[in-house]
Amino acid sequence: MIPVKTAAGQQVLKDRSVKLTPRERAALILVDGKRTLAELLQAAEGTGIARADLERLFELELVAPASSAAPPSQATMPAALVADKAPTPQERYLAAYPIATRLTSSLGLRGVRLNLAVEAATCYEELVAVAARIREAVGREQYAPLLAALGR
């Protein structure tokens, strides 16, 4: 299987919106969409990057299997991807953060402090705490996508 960075993975490299260990960040940088998992692990030999680091990138959906004519079989996918589970708080945070920043930036000068509060939120729980203030500022209708992304 050849892993590729997702849009979220590329964004994380730019803005560090997800806390990654130095090894996970190095592994994310190594993913180029050309090398297989085995080749990546071989290239990372001596750097401390382990298979678990790459699997965590799959769990966070920062890396995905390269799309081909047929979807990858379950035998080639990491065990974490095979299990169908509810989104983790980190995944919800990744989905909700861009929506929250878009909503607060649309408020202009009126939303500067709120925008700073969103940018200071580093985890799901902190973003949920700011969400009530966003709802008050933008109204129920514009708040709906954020509510859905937060899973509330």
C-alpha positions as CSV (number, residue, x, y, z in Angstrom):
1,M,0.0,0.0,0.0
2,I,1.2,3.5,-0.9
3,P,0.2,6.1,1.7
4,V,-0.4,9.7,0.7
5,K,-1.0,12.8,2.8
6,T,-4.6,14.0,3.0
7,A,-5.6,17.6,2.9
8,A,-5.7,17.6,6.7
9,G,-2.2,16.1,6.7
10,Q,-0.8,18.9,4.5
11,Q,-2.6,21.5,6.6
12,V,-1.1,20.1,9.8
13,L,2.4,20.4,8.3
14,K,1.7,24.1,7.6
15,D,0.0,25.2,10.8
16,R,0.7,22.5,13.4
17,S,-3.0,22.4,14.3
18,V,-2.6,18.8,15.6
19,K,0.0,18.0,18.3
20,L,2.3,15.3,16.8
21,T,5.4,13.8,18.4
22,P,8.6,14.7,16.6
23,R,8.7,11.1,15.2
24,E,5.1,11.4,13.9
25,R,5.9,14.7,12.3
26,A,9.0,13.3,10.6
27,A,7.0,10.3,9.4
28,L,4.3,12.7,7.9
29,I,7.0,14.6,6.1
30,L,8.4,11.3,4.7
31,V,5.1,10.3,3.2
32,D,5.3,11.3,-0.5
33,G,2.7,9.2,-2.3
34,K,5.4,7.3,-4.1
35,R,6.8,4.9,-1.5
36,T,5.1,1.9,0.1
37,L,4.9,1.5,3.9
38,A,7.8,-0.9,3.8
39,E,9.9,1.5,1.8
40,L,9.0,4.4,4.2
41,L,10.0,2.3,7.2
42,Q,13.2,1.3,5.5
43,A,14.0,5.0,4.7
44,A,13.2,6.0,8.3
45,E,15.5,3.3,9.7
46,G,17.8,4.9,12.3
47,T,15.5,7.9,12.9
48,G,13.4,6.2,15.5
49,I,10.2,6.2,13.4
50,A,8.2,3.1,14.0
51,R,5.3,1.4,12.3
52,A,3.1,2.7,15.2
53,D,3.9,6.3,14.2
54,L,2.7,5.7,10.7
55,E,-0.4,3.9,12.0
56,R,-1.2,6.9,14.2
57,L,-1.1,9.1,11.2
58,F,-3.7,6.8,9.6
59,E,-5.8,7.0,12.7
60,L,-5.7,10.8,12.7
61,E,-6.6,10.7,8.9
62,L,-3.5,12.7,8.1
63,V,-2.4,9.9,5.8
64,A,-4.6,7.7,3.6
65,P,-4.0,4.8,1.2
66,A,-3.4,6.1,-2.4
67,S,-6.7,5.8,-4.3
68,S,-6.6,3.3,-7.1
69,A,-9.1,1.6,-9.4
70,A,-10.2,-0.7,-6.6
71,P,-10.3,0.3,-3.0
72,P,-7.6,-1.3,-0.9
73,S,-8.5,-4.6,0.7
74,Q,-8.8,-4.9,4.4
75,A,-5.8,-7.1,4.6
76,T,-3.5,-4.2,3.4
77,M,-5.1,-1.6,5.7
78,P,-3.9,-0.9,9.3
79,A,-6.1,-2.5,11.9
80,A,-7.1,1.0,13.1
81,L,-8.7,1.8,9.8
82,V,-10.5,-1.5,9.4
83,A,-12.5,-1.0,12.6
84,D,-15.6,1.1,12.0
85,K,-15.8,3.5,15.0
86,A,-17.2,6.8,16.0
87,P,-14.9,9.8,15.4
88,T,-12.5,10.5,18.2
89,P,-12.4,13.9,19.9
90,Q,-9.2,14.7,17.9
91,E,-11.0,13.9,14.6
92,R,-14.0,16.1,15.7
93,Y,-11.6,18.9,16.6
94,L,-9.9,18.6,13.1
95,A,-13.3,18.8,11.4
96,A,-14.7,21.7,13.6
97,Y,-11.7,23.9,13.8
98,P,-11.8,25.3,10.2
99,I,-15.5,25.8,10.5
100,A,-15.1,27.8,13.8
101,T,-12.3,29.9,12.3
102,R,-14.4,30.7,9.2
103,L,-17.4,31.7,11.3
104,T,-15.4,33.9,13.7
105,S,-13.4,35.5,10.9
106,S,-16.7,36.4,9.1
107,L,-17.6,38.6,12.1
108,G,-14.9,41.1,11.2
109,L,-13.6,43.4,13.9
110,R,-16.5,42.3,16.1
111,G,-15.2,38.8,16.3
112,V,-11.5,39.4,16.8
113,R,-11.4,38.3,20.4
114,L,-13.6,35.3,19.6
115,N,-11.3,34.4,16.7
116,L,-8.3,34.6,19.1
117,A,-10.1,32.3,21.5
118,V,-10.7,29.7,18.7
119,E,-7.1,29.9,17.7
120,A,-6.0,29.3,21.3
121,A,-8.2,26.2,21.5
122,T,-5.8,23.3,21.1
123,C,-8.1,20.4,21.7
124,Y,-11.7,19.3,21.3
125,E,-12.8,20.2,24.8
126,E,-11.4,23.8,24.5
127,L,-13.2,24.3,21.2
128,V,-16.5,23.1,22.7
129,A,-16.0,25.7,25.4
130,V,-15.7,28.4,22.8
131,A,-18.6,27.1,20.7
132,A,-21.3,28.6,22.9
133,R,-19.8,32.1,22.4
134,I,-19.7,31.4,18.6
135,R,-23.4,30.4,18.6
136,E,-24.3,33.7,20.4
137,A,-22.3,35.7,17.9
138,V,-23.3,34.1,14.6
139,G,-26.8,32.8,15.3
140,R,-28.3,29.3,15.3
141,E,-28.5,28.9,11.5
142,Q,-24.8,29.7,10.7
143,Y,-23.8,27.7,13.8
144,A,-25.4,24.5,12.6
145,P,-22.3,23.2,10.6
146,L,-20.1,23.7,13.6
147,L,-22.6,21.9,15.9
148,A,-22.6,18.9,13.5
149,A,-18.8,18.8,13.2
150,L,-18.5,18.9,17.0
151,G,-21.0,15.9,17.2
152,R,-23.3,17.6,19.6
